[in-house]
Amino acid sequence: MNEQRNLGLAGTVTGVALAIGGAAFAGFLAKRHKGGSDDAPLFTRKRPGTENPIVGRTVTIRKPRAELYAFWRDFQNLPDFMENLESIRADGDAHIWTIKAPAGQTVELRTEIVQEVKDQTIAWRSVKNSDIATNGEVTFADAPGDRGTRVSLVMFYDPPAGKLGRAIATLFQREPKAQARHDLKRFKMLMETGEIATSAHTRDATRKAKQQETER
Amino acid sequence: MRALTWHGTHDVRVDTVDDPEIINPRDAILKITSTAICGSDLHLYDGVIPGVLPGDVLGHEFMGEVVETGSDSTLKKGQRVVVPFTISCGGCFHCQIKQFSACENSNPVEKQDMSATLYGHPMAALFGYSHLTGGYSGGQAEYVRVPFSDVGPIVIPDHLEDEKVLFLSDILPTGWMGAENAEIQPDDTVAVWGCGPVGLFAIQSAIVMGASKVIAIDHYTHRLELAKQLGAEIIDFHKTDVREALMEMSGGIGCDAVIDAVGMEAHGFAIDNMIDIAKQKVGIGADRASALKQAILAVRPGGRVSIPGVYGGMTDKFPLGALMEKGLQVRSGQTHVQRYTKDLLEKIEDGTLDTTFLISHRLPLEDAARGYKCFREEQDNWTKVILKPGMERGPAA
């Protein structure tokens, strides 16, 4: 009962996090409900003593819940706003993610959906023996009045050992908090304006073009 | 193309840079016909705004002809448009409630962190005004890329020449909103600090809004003369005890509303360490807010304080007690330009507002660096500089 009320108080806010490291998704889900030590919404609480503090972000997007859910559920759309993702393609019930790694390399991983409630939440995790262990959960909840939808995202990556693993870890750990927040804000831009803002002056100078340049 | 680029404090040059291209579907490219140097460009010129990089193209007051459009632009080639200096997407919560200068989507994601650290929230994007506000190339150039071209630009009828409408891009709506934020009532005495372009337009707007008396405060005689011609009473703060004079001129009550059109580089104060501190990573310096402090003491209890003048950081010794004890209302902010352009264009067309009186100099774009220097050093006579890319270069360069 108490736990339910806490969730209610937190409202629809579930938080956004990109934490790198070894937290297993189930463990994470369990921990999430135990909360931290302060009054912040669940994902954003300080967690003294934990190795991979969970950092949360939620954005409010001025679009209907169903529309946002449908766009996200079509996983092929994710690379449009997630910077380190090259592509996601369906393979039966699973999805193959192609992730950019340094020096023009890519890493593939295979994910399966572990939980799905239409217009509310999608959770996924990598299948066993993937190069990178990953899990994620996105939730969609109505914002007050006509303010649209509150979208919260949590993602974990656990890179492999070895040289490539270290390179990937570097890529994702560069600014993990910023990366998650940025990905979510790009999603907001794409949904609200149909495009992702850039102050580039020429097509060669966009972030995307520059990234492709370094990959070659 | 040729463009005015920033290279350091008091170092701007007209360089050859890449032509802008359509990148996003809602973009348009303009061929600039007229562009102006804004008083706030002098803050960039003086190096007190953090986040400006060598090579950045400046300029946020401009108009021109549409020469290229993205697939989702509503503009058509050949149209003449004035472009608001604030870039707004039209689709976010803030744009929907017409708080256009708080747009959530115009500042590129990777540029938002700096202003979010400084102010608690990221700023919307502005043209040509540091990477804090997006790093978009400005309009003191031959061409400019205009994002969200279906939201900001206003199409100008052929019979209105550039000089009548150019200031719809910034200073006219900024002066107007400065007066609107002062919530002027018919019997009000209103004081305006600063007779630069924004101050003069705030004075003109306050008179149009029906203020019974508008008092202009400055120390440049020519600028005070312009204020007088608009119908204001004037105070030269070098010769006069401003608060004493304002009390008498308002019948011992104090001004009902005060407008600070000066901002962070107020004269009459020692130069502080803003420049050095602003260069530091945190980007927090002390703003020189002497005009605002004086305005807060001069306004009557229960009065209104409007701040169109630009501030960027922190200020010291702020009269917070006066603010609270007198029960003042304060309103400020970058201008929600898109909210005002249509109405103000009508007021220009029907003759209610004139903007051309302000223009003191017209220069070819190639002479832009000289324009900056003179606008800064000879403020009394150089009230407003217009740059024209197509204009012949004279012998004075």
Interface residues (C-beta under 8 A of the other chain):
Chain A: T60 R62 R147 G148 A178 H182 K185 R186 K188 M189 E192 T193 G194 E195 I196 A197 T198 S199 A200 H201 T202 R203 T206 R207
Chain B: V17 D18 D19 P20 E21 I23 N24 P25 R26 V57 D72 C89 G90 G91 C92 F93 Q96 E104 N105 S106 N107 P108 V109 E110 K111 Q112 D113 A125 H131 G134 G135 Y136 S137 R145 P147 F148
